[in-house]
Amino acid sequence: MLNKDERDGKIDRAKGKIKQAVGGLIHDDDLKAEGERDEAVGNVEETVGRVSRKAGEALDKVKHAFRR
């Protein structure tokens, strides 16, 4: 299951791609740049969320192993 950072990252990435597409269609370089920034932020946010989730899963496995 995705955590909040992963979910928000995916949303920001999608939002960025849409802004880039619309900016390209209407020839708005500022909107395209904003979309690129949103996509980059989304990538980082999603990566942080994924790392956090994986670390939590690893800790749970270690915790479970010690309980045996």
Secondary structure by P-SEA (a helix, b strand, c coil): cccaaaaaaaaaaaaaaaaaaaaaaaccaaaaaaaaaaaaaaaaaaaaaaaaaaaaaaaaaaaaaaac
